[in-house]
Amino acid sequence: MLLGRVAGTLVASRKEETLEGLKFLVVKQIDVDESETGSYVVAADAVGAGVGEVVMYATGSSARQTALTQDRPCDAVVMAIVDQWEIGGDEMYRK
């Protein structure tokens, strides 16, 4: 699982039929100190995330294990909207 910030949305008017109904987000990977890694991924949105939100996402075969993406040709999925995290008792992020 990885952390990212939703940078935008992706619209595809023509796509493989098993992808119909999915909302796609452009997610920029971040580190736990919220610094950006420079890497982007397009992910199916399983939780209703919006632009600017910090999310947890999975890639690879793990991305096909949500109720929304099971048996679909999906390589990344947003599976949680992050409210906060802490490391060693120090709060690193709060929504």
Secondary structure, 3 states (H helix, E strand, C coil): CEEEEEEEEECCCCCCHHHCCCCEEEEEEECCCCCEEEEEEEEEECCCCCCCCEEEEEEHHHHHCCCCCCCCCCCEEEEEECCEEEECCEEEEEC
